[in-house]
Amino acid sequence: MSSESTIPTAPAAAGPIAPSLGNNLSVMGRVIFALMIRESRTRYGKSDLGYLWALFDPAIQLAVFWVVFTLIQRANPLPTTMPVFLLTGIMPYFFWRNCISRGATAAQANLPLLTYPQVKVFDVVIARVLLDAATFVIVTMIFIIGLRFLYNQLFISWVRVPIVLVGAVVALFYFSVCGAIFSANLARLWPVWPQVFGYLSRPLYFTSGIFFTLGSLPTTFRKYASLNPIAHLLEWLRTGAIPGFVSTYYNPWFVIVTATLMLFVGLVINWSLRLVGHTDESG
Amino acid sequence: MIELIDIEKTYPGKQGLIHVLRGVNAVFPRGESIGILGQNGAGKSTLLRIMCGVEGATFGEVRRDVAVSWPLGFSGSFAGNLTGAENLRFVCRIYDADIAEVTDFVARFSELGISMHEPVKTYSTGMRSRLAFALSMAIRFQVYVIDEALAAGDVAFQRKCNQIFHERRAGADVIMVSHAIQMIKQYCTRAGVLNGGKLTMYDTIDEANEYYLRAIS
């Protein structure tokens, strides 16, 4: 028969999705990798312009506040330049906020993919956080190189005593991953959460210490700002990153305990949803 | 082997919950091809989607230790804003299949040509199911799942589908749902009947058909 020749031979077999632990981990690694590639395509689009936006967005915020603060002659509370003060606040805050908002929509945005039995909500959240982390690292590098040209300052003096900054960066990632897992599961339980977080993130933007250090606040305000774990995290990062600045107002344990608590609540929600047989569905 | 343990499925409806499956228990061992008979709306497709993991059960557990295909021709898992080729690469990555080989096979088999590099949302229903069918043939599964119809597209493409599926069946089992006994006789060795949200398995297809005809009359 003529149609016989038109049928190509098929590629090699796909392995079974075995239930053993070792195999599960390698399946998970494959799935997360595939999701990251897919996510970078859908998020940053076909052109490179989409990816540039990840750079422009914080750059514009930085420029606006730099101009405003210079015009009103606001004092810089740090022994450093204004862009470094703003950058050490804006970049980590953006990273954290992206993790929470991308986590919140992780399940809904990927419903078609959850139809593959090996793709779990957890994988989507991790893939999104890893992609954001990569973007965060790249964009921060670009800014550091930019500062070198602007101020002839390489912003690497922390290398001599790196332990505080390394701890703070690890804490930032931990805090953001835990927050993303919490956010993703909360959204499965409470579908309006992504919108609610949209509103919540606005006041948080101004109370998380992007524009102040805890030490520069009056005592009354400091009491309230100290309830915000992100303010502690930014203070910690700045202590590590900026030579000559040592803050005694942040508590590392507050950051770590809050993160762990969010992770725990997220996992409890996930576990309860599984227990009652919840399936993620649109609408 | 696929094992269904106390599977229940409810959907929220306008007038309260719709109870589609009411405690389905069954074992689908390796080496047997099984058909499930049921009327329209009996919950056959729902049961099938739960079996291959496309959908979750409200209660109960599915145990699977074989690579199960998605229902042949099912394209609901494609992301519309990605191209056919990108969707294909995603599936290759999560099933650990060779991207170059699968792309080559699918491009030739589906006859999609340069449309492979267009977003899936621009595809017609026929193009979508041709892509889905070609992809499920490119990745070798141990169990193939069929919802009523095996083939997609026009008569010539359907003939091609039947031919390649015949080849794939050599080392694989079939699970299919249908309301037509002829289809099940063609592919299966045993059959069950889904009625009133419960599944009853029979040793022979004729036995199942006898019960099914009595149940629907």
Interface residues (C-beta under 8 A of the other chain):
Chain A: S3 E4 T6 I7 P8 T9 A10 P11 A12 A13 A14 G15 P16 I17 A18 P19 V27 R30 V31 F33 A34 I37 R38 R41 T42 P112 L113 T115 Y116 P117 Q118 V119 G277 H278 T279 D280
Chain B: E8 C52 G53 V54 E55 G56 A57 T58 F59 G60 R64 D65 V66 A67 V68 W70 G76 S77 F78 A79 N81 L82 E86 R89 F90 V91 R93 I94 Y95 D96 A97 D98 E101 V102 D104 F105 R108 F109 M137 A138 I139 R140 F141 Q142 A156 R159 K160 Q163 I164 R168
